[in-house]
């Protein structure tokens, strides 16, 4: 199946949107691991909810 440039751009924008949603969810939730929760990278701060 061939994709033209506009189709590729639409797919890329959709993928970016989905990944941003996942990052926002992960930035605002706790780890499911009981024993060890690693430190979140500083870059993840921009996806956290504003209080």
PDB file with SEQRES, HELIX, SHEET and CRYST1 records, atoms N, CA, C and O in Angstrom:
SEQRES   1 A   51  UNK UNK UNK UNK UNK UNK UNK UNK UNK UNK UNK UNK UNK          
SEQRES   2 A   51  UNK UNK UNK UNK UNK UNK UNK UNK UNK UNK UNK UNK UNK          
SEQRES   3 A   51  UNK UNK UNK UNK UNK UNK UNK UNK UNK UNK UNK UNK UNK          
SEQRES   4 A   51  UNK UNK UNK UNK UNK UNK UNK UNK UNK UNK UNK UNK              
HELIX    1 AA1 UNK A    5  UNK A   27  1                                  23    
HELIX    2 AA2 UNK A   42  UNK A   47  5                                   6    
CRYST1    1.000    1.000    1.000  90.00  90.00  90.00 P 1           1          
ATOM      1  N   UNK A   1       0.842  -1.172   0.000  1.00  0.00           N  
ATOM      2  CA  UNK A   1       0.000   0.000   0.000  1.00  0.00           C  
ATOM      3  C   UNK A   1       0.889   1.237   0.000  1.00  0.00           C  
ATOM      4  O   UNK A   1       1.791   1.357   0.829  1.00  0.00           O  
ATOM      5  N   UNK A   2       0.640   2.142  -0.915  1.00  0.00           N  
ATOM      6  CA  UNK A   2       1.447   3.354  -1.033  1.00  0.00           C  
ATOM      7  C   UNK A   2       0.804   4.487  -0.246  1.00  0.00           C  
ATOM      8  O   UNK A   2      -0.416   4.649  -0.244  1.00  0.00           O  
ATOM      9  N   UNK A   3       1.643   5.262   0.417  1.00  0.00           N  
ATOM     10  CA  UNK A   3       1.192   6.451   1.138  1.00  0.00           C  
ATOM     11  C   UNK A   3       1.772   7.676   0.456  1.00  0.00           C  
ATOM     12  O   UNK A   3       2.943   7.687   0.077  1.00  0.00           O  
ATOM     13  N   UNK A   4       0.964   8.693   0.302  1.00  0.00           N  
ATOM     14  CA  UNK A   4       1.525   9.944  -0.201  1.00  0.00           C  
ATOM     15  C   UNK A   4       1.972  10.788   0.987  1.00  0.00           C  
ATOM     16  O   UNK A   4       1.786  10.397   2.140  1.00  0.00           O  
ATOM     17  N   UNK A   5       2.542  11.910   0.711  1.00  0.00           N  
ATOM     18  CA  UNK A   5       3.132  12.748   1.755  1.00  0.00           C  
ATOM     19  C   UNK A   5       2.093  13.244   2.765  1.00  0.00           C  
ATOM     20  O   UNK A   5       2.376  13.293   3.962  1.00  0.00           O  
ATOM     21  N   UNK A   6       0.900  13.611   2.299  1.00  0.00           N  
ATOM     22  CA  UNK A   6      -0.118  14.122   3.222  1.00  0.00           C  
ATOM     23  C   UNK A   6      -0.630  13.014   4.141  1.00  0.00           C  
ATOM     24  O   UNK A   6      -0.914  13.264   5.312  1.00  0.00           O  
ATOM     25  N   UNK A   7      -0.746  11.815   3.627  1.00  0.00           N  
ATOM     26  CA  UNK A   7      -1.168  10.688   4.468  1.00  0.00           C  
ATOM     27  C   UNK A   7      -0.120  10.405   5.531  1.00  0.00           C  
ATOM     28  O   UNK A   7      -0.456  10.154   6.689  1.00  0.00           O  
ATOM     29  N   UNK A   8       1.138  10.445   5.146  1.00  0.00           N  
ATOM     30  CA  UNK A   8       2.219  10.217   6.104  1.00  0.00           C  
ATOM     31  C   UNK A   8       2.225  11.285   7.184  1.00  0.00           C  
ATOM     32  O   UNK A   8       2.456  10.978   8.354  1.00  0.00           O  
ATOM     33  N   UNK A   9       1.975  12.533   6.813  1.00  0.00           N  
ATOM     34  CA  UNK A   9       1.930  13.624   7.792  1.00  0.00           C  
ATOM     35  C   UNK A   9       0.767  13.440   8.757  1.00  0.00           C  
ATOM     36  O   UNK A   9       0.923  13.672   9.956  1.00  0.00           O  
ATOM     37  N   UNK A  10      -0.391  13.030   8.260  1.00  0.00           N  
ATOM     38  CA  UNK A  10      -1.552  12.798   9.125  1.00  0.00           C  
ATOM     39  C   UNK A  10      -1.278  11.657  10.098  1.00  0.00           C  
ATOM     40  O   UNK A  10      -1.630  11.749  11.274  1.00  0.00           O  
ATOM     41  N   UNK A  11      -0.658  10.589   9.624  1.00  0.00           N  
ATOM     42  CA  UNK A  11      -0.324   9.454  10.481  1.00  0.00           C  
ATOM     43  C   UNK A  11       0.683   9.886  11.539  1.00  0.00           C  
ATOM     44  O   UNK A  11       0.546   9.524  12.707  1.00  0.00           O  
ATOM     45  N   UNK A  12       1.685  10.651  11.147  1.00  0.00           N  
ATOM     46  CA  UNK A  12       2.708  11.117  12.089  1.00  0.00           C  
ATOM     47  C   UNK A  12       2.087  12.006  13.160  1.00  0.00           C  
ATOM     48  O   UNK A  12       2.425  11.876  14.336  1.00  0.00           O  
ATOM     49  N   UNK A  13       1.188  12.904  12.773  1.00  0.00           N  
ATOM     50  CA  UNK A  13       0.530  13.787  13.746  1.00  0.00           C  
ATOM     51  C   UNK A  13      -0.324  12.983  14.719  1.00  0.00           C  
ATOM     52  O   UNK A  13      -0.378  13.300  15.907  1.00  0.00           O  
ATOM     53  N   UNK A  14      -0.991  11.946  14.222  1.00  0.00           N  
ATOM     54  CA  UNK A  14      -1.810  11.095  15.083  1.00  0.00           C  
ATOM     55  C   UNK A  14      -0.942  10.343  16.078  1.00  0.00           C  
ATOM     56  O   UNK A  14      -1.287  10.243  17.255  1.00  0.00           O  
ATOM     57  N   UNK A  15       0.174   9.818  15.616  1.00  0.00           N  
ATOM     58  CA  UNK A  15       1.088   9.091  16.498  1.00  0.00           C  
ATOM     59  C   UNK A  15       1.639  10.026  17.574  1.00  0.00           C  
ATOM     60  O   UNK A  15       1.721   9.636  18.739  1.00  0.00           O  
ATOM     61  N   UNK A  16       2.012  11.236  17.212  1.00  0.00           N  
ATOM     62  CA  UNK A  16       2.520  12.211  18.181  1.00  0.00           C  
ATOM     63  C   UNK A  16       1.452  12.532  19.210  1.00  0.00           C  
ATOM     64  O   UNK A  16       1.750  12.636  20.400  1.00  0.00           O  
ATOM     65  N   UNK A  17       0.225  12.687  18.775  1.00  0.00           N  
ATOM     66  CA  UNK A  17      -0.878  12.993  19.676  1.00  0.00           C  
ATOM     67  C   UNK A  17      -1.102  11.854  20.675  1.00  0.00           C  
ATOM     68  O   UNK A  17      -1.289  12.097  21.868  1.00  0.00           O  
ATOM     69  N   UNK A  18      -1.083  10.635  20.192  1.00  0.00           N  
ATOM     70  CA  UNK A  18      -1.272   9.470  21.067  1.00  0.00           C  
ATOM     71  C   UNK A  18      -0.129   9.364  22.070  1.00  0.00           C  
ATOM     72  O   UNK A  18      -0.370   9.108  23.249  1.00  0.00           O  
ATOM     73  N   UNK A  19       1.096   9.553  21.627  1.00  0.00           N  
ATOM     74  CA  UNK A  19       2.236   9.455  22.528  1.00  0.00           C  
ATOM     75  C   UNK A  19       2.239  10.574  23.565  1.00  0.00           C  
ATOM     76  O   UNK A  19       2.633  10.348  24.709  1.00  0.00           O  
ATOM     77  N   UNK A  20       1.807  11.780  23.185  1.00  0.00           N  
ATOM     78  CA  UNK A  20       1.678  12.871  24.163  1.00  0.00           C  
ATOM     79  C   UNK A  20       0.657  12.518  25.232  1.00  0.00           C  
ATOM     80  O   UNK A  20       0.871  12.791  26.413  1.00  0.00           O  
ATOM     81  N   UNK A  21      -0.452  11.914  24.825  1.00  0.00           N  
ATOM     82  CA  UNK A  21      -1.472  11.500  25.793  1.00  0.00           C  
ATOM     83  C   UNK A  21      -0.920  10.468  26.766  1.00  0.00           C  
ATOM     84  O   UNK A  21      -1.188  10.533  27.966  1.00  0.00           O  
ATOM     85  N   UNK A  22      -0.157   9.525  26.255  1.00  0.00           N  
ATOM     86  CA  UNK A  22       0.447   8.499  27.114  1.00  0.00           C  
ATOM     87  C   UNK A  22       1.432   9.141  28.087  1.00  0.00           C  
ATOM     88  O   UNK A  22       1.444   8.796  29.268  1.00  0.00           O  
ATOM     89  N   UNK A  23       2.247  10.061  27.611  1.00  0.00           N  
ATOM     90  CA  UNK A  23       3.212  10.735  28.483  1.00  0.00           C  
ATOM     91  C   UNK A  23       2.519  11.537  29.576  1.00  0.00           C  
ATOM     92  O   UNK A  23       2.966  11.532  30.723  1.00  0.00           O  
ATOM     93  N   UNK A  24       1.440  12.222  29.240  1.00  0.00           N  
ATOM     94  CA  UNK A  24       0.698  12.991  30.240  1.00  0.00           C  
ATOM     95  C   UNK A  24       0.107  12.072  31.291  1.00  0.00           C  
ATOM     96  O   UNK A  24       0.119  12.401  32.478  1.00  0.00           O  
ATOM     97  N   UNK A  25      -0.409  10.931  30.877  1.00  0.00           N  
ATOM     98  CA  UNK A  25      -0.971   9.970  31.823  1.00  0.00           C  
ATOM     99  C   UNK A  25       0.120   9.413  32.733  1.00  0.00           C  
ATOM    100  O   UNK A  25      -0.070   9.326  33.946  1.00  0.00           O  
ATOM    101  N   UNK A  26       1.237   9.046  32.168  1.00  0.00           N  
ATOM    102  CA  UNK A  26       2.330   8.475  32.944  1.00  0.00           C  
ATOM    103  C   UNK A  26       2.962   9.501  33.878  1.00  0.00           C  
ATOM    104  O   UNK A  26       3.400   9.148  34.972  1.00  0.00           O  
ATOM    105  N   UNK A  27       3.017  10.751  33.468  1.00  0.00           N  
ATOM    106  CA  UNK A  27       3.624  11.795  34.295  1.00  0.00           C  
ATOM    107  C   UNK A  27       2.779  12.083  35.527  1.00  0.00           C  
ATOM    108  O   UNK A  27       3.306  12.549  36.537  1.00  0.00           O  
ATOM    109  N   UNK A  28       1.485  11.815  35.465  1.00  0.00           N  
ATOM    110  CA  UNK A  28       0.581  12.117  36.567  1.00  0.00           C  
ATOM    111  C   UNK A  28       0.126  10.880  37.339  1.00  0.00           C  
ATOM    112  O   UNK A  28      -0.813  10.959  38.131  1.00  0.00           O  
ATOM    113  N   UNK A  29       0.769   9.759  37.122  1.00  0.00           N  
ATOM    114  CA  UNK A  29       0.391   8.553  37.853  1.00  0.00           C  
ATOM    115  C   UNK A  29       1.611   7.993  38.575  1.00  0.00           C  
ATOM    116  O   UNK A  29       2.754   8.256  38.202  1.00  0.00           O  
ATOM    117  N   UNK A  30       1.338   7.221  39.609  1.00  0.00           N  
ATOM    118  CA  UNK A  30       2.413   6.595  40.373  1.00  0.00           C  
ATOM    119  C   UNK A  30       2.795   5.270  39.719  1.00  0.00           C  
ATOM    120  O   UNK A  30       2.046   4.708  38.920  1.00  0.00           O  
ATOM    121  N   UNK A  31       3.949   4.805  40.073  1.00  0.00           N  
ATOM    122  CA  UNK A  31       4.422   3.540  39.552  1.00  0.00           C  
ATOM    123  C   UNK A  31       3.640   2.397  40.179  1.00  0.00           C  
ATOM    124  O   UNK A  31       3.207   2.494  41.327  1.00  0.00           O  
ATOM    125  N   UNK A  32       3.460   1.326  39.438  1.00  0.00           N  
ATOM    126  CA  UNK A  32       2.751   0.173  39.980  1.00  0.00           C  
ATOM    127  C   UNK A  32       3.710  -0.741  40.748  1.00  0.00           C  
ATOM    128  O   UNK A  32       3.276  -1.704  41.381  1.00  0.00           O  
ATOM    129  N   UNK A  33       4.972  -0.450  40.695  1.00  0.00           N  
ATOM    130  CA  UNK A  33       5.966  -1.267  41.392  1.00  0.00           C  
ATOM    131  C   UNK A  33       5.981  -0.901  42.877  1.00  0.00           C  
ATOM    132  O   UNK A  33       6.114   0.273  43.224  1.00  0.00           O  
ATOM    133  N   UNK A  34       5.849  -1.882  43.741  1.00  0.00           N  
ATOM    134  CA  UNK A  34       5.735  -1.639  45.175  1.00  0.00           C  
ATOM    135  C   UNK A  34       7.095  -1.344  45.801  1.00  0.00           C  
ATOM    136  O   UNK A  34       7.203  -0.467  46.658  1.00  0.00           O  
ATOM    137  N   UNK A  35       8.110  -2.049  45.393  1.00  0.00           N  
ATOM    138  CA  UNK A  35       9.412  -1.955  46.050  1.00  0.00           C  
ATOM    139  C   UNK A  35      10.243  -0.788  45.543  1.00  0.00           C  
ATOM    140  O   UNK A  35      10.864  -0.085  46.341  1.00  0.00           O  
ATOM    141  N   UNK A  36      10.267  -0.572  44.263  1.00  0.00           N  
ATOM    142  CA  UNK A  36      11.174   0.421  43.694  1.00  0.00           C  
ATOM    143  C   UNK A  36      10.436   1.300  42.698  1.00  0.00           C  
ATOM    144  O   UNK A  36       9.820   0.791  41.762  1.00  0.00           O  
ATOM    145  N   UNK A  37      10.489   2.596  42.885  1.00  0.00           N  
ATOM    146  CA  UNK A  37       9.930   3.544  41.925  1.00  0.00           C  
ATOM    147  C   UNK A  37      11.062   4.463  41.481  1.00  0.00           C  
ATOM    148  O   UNK A  37      11.532   5.289  42.263  1.00  0.00           O  
ATOM    149  N   UNK A  38      11.501   4.327  40.234  1.00  0.00           N  
ATOM    150  CA  UNK A  38      12.619   5.145  39.766  1.00  0.00           C  
ATOM    151  C   UNK A  38      12.241   6.616  39.678  1.00  0.00           C  
ATOM    152  O   UNK A  38      11.065   6.959  39.550  1.00  0.00           O  
ATOM    153  N   UNK A  39      13.243   7.479  39.747  1.00  0.00           N  
ATOM    154  CA  UNK A  39      13.028   8.916  39.610  1.00  0.00           C  
ATOM    155  C   UNK A  39      12.596   9.223  38.182  1.00  0.00           C  
ATOM    156  O   UNK A  39      13.139   8.671  37.225  1.00  0.00           O  
ATOM    157  N   UNK A  40      11.626  10.098  38.053  1.00  0.00           N  
ATOM    158  CA  UNK A  40      11.166  10.512  36.729  1.00  0.00           C  
ATOM    159  C   UNK A  40      12.158  11.515  36.151  1.00  0.00           C  
ATOM    160  O   UNK A  40      12.690  12.352  36.881  1.00  0.00           O  
ATOM    161  N   UNK A  41      12.411  11.437  34.852  1.00  0.00           N  
ATOM    162  CA  UNK A  41      13.309  12.409  34.229  1.00  0.00           C  
ATOM    163  C   UNK A  41      12.723  13.820  34.295  1.00  0.00           C  
ATOM    164  O   UNK A  41      11.503  13.985  34.295  1.00  0.00           O  
ATOM    165  N   UNK A  42      13.580  14.829  34.352  1.00  0.00           N  
ATOM    166  CA  UNK A  42      13.131  16.221  34.422  1.00  0.00           C  
ATOM    167  C   UNK A  42      12.318  16.622  33.192  1.00  0.00           C  
ATOM    168  O   UNK A  42      11.447  17.487  33.290  1.00  0.00           O  
ATOM    169  N   UNK A  43      12.586  16.011  32.038  1.00  0.00           N  
ATOM    170  CA  UNK A  43      11.862  16.335  30.820  1.00  0.00           C  
ATOM    171  C   UNK A  43      10.384  15.980  30.930  1.00  0.00           C  
ATOM    172  O   UNK A  43       9.562  16.524  30.193  1.00  0.00           O  
ATOM    173  N   UNK A  44      10.038  15.076  31.840  1.00  0.00           N  
ATOM    174  CA  UNK A  44       8.664  14.644  32.015  1.00  0.00           C  
ATOM    175  C   UNK A  44       7.830  15.680  32.764  1.00  0.00           C  
ATOM    176  O   UNK A  44       6.602  15.604  32.761  1.00  0.00           O  
ATOM    177  N   UNK A  45       8.483  16.645  33.403  1.00  0.00           N  
ATOM    178  CA  UNK A  45       7.789  17.679  34.186  1.00  0.00           C  
ATOM    179  C   UNK A  45       6.828  18.506  33.336  1.00  0.00           C  
ATOM    180  O   UNK A  45       5.795  18.955  33.833  1.00  0.00           O  
ATOM    181  N   UNK A  46       7.153  18.711  32.073  1.00  0.00           N  
ATOM    182  CA  UNK A  46       6.310  19.569  31.238  1.00  0.00           C  
ATOM    183  C   UNK A  46       4.978  18.911  30.890  1.00  0.00           C  
ATOM    184  O   UNK A  46       4.076  19.582  30.388  1.00  0.00           O  
ATOM    185  N   UNK A  47       4.838  17.608  31.147  1.00  0.00           N  
ATOM    186  CA  UNK A  47       3.594  16.921  30.865  1.00  0.00           C  
ATOM    187  C   UNK A  47       2.704  16.803  32.107  1.00  0.00           C  
ATOM    188  O   UNK A  47       1.573  16.329  32.005  1.00  0.00           O  
ATOM    189  N   UNK A  48       3.194  17.224  33.271  1.00  0.00           N  
ATOM    190  CA  UNK A  48       2.403  17.120  34.491  1.00  0.00           C  
ATOM    191  C   UNK A  48       1.296  18.164  34.514  1.00  0.00           C  
ATOM    192  O   UNK A  48       1.383  19.212  33.875  1.00  0.00           O  
ATOM    193  N   UNK A  49       0.245  17.841  35.276  1.00  0.00           N  
ATOM    194  CA  UNK A  49      -0.868  18.787  35.426  1.00  0.00           C  
ATOM    195  C   UNK A  49      -0.411  19.999  36.210  1.00  0.00           C  
ATOM    196  O   UNK A  49       0.381  19.891  37.146  1.00  0.00           O  
ATOM    197  N   UNK A  50      -0.912  21.135  35.822  1.00  0.00           N  
ATOM    198  CA  UNK A  50      -0.623  22.365  36.538  1.00  0.00           C  
ATOM    199  C   UNK A  50      -1.577  22.468  37.716  1.00  0.00           C  
ATOM    200  O   UNK A  50      -2.771  22.213  37.563  1.00  0.00           O  
ATOM    201  N   UNK A  51      -1.070  22.838  38.893  1.00  0.00           N  
ATOM    202  CA  UNK A  51      -1.926  22.953  40.072  1.00  0.00           C  
ATOM    203  C   UNK A  51      -2.349  24.363  40.305  1.00  0.00           C  
ATOM    204  O   UNK A  51      -3.076  24.640  41.259  1.00  0.00           O  
TER     205      UNK A  51                                                      
END                                                                             
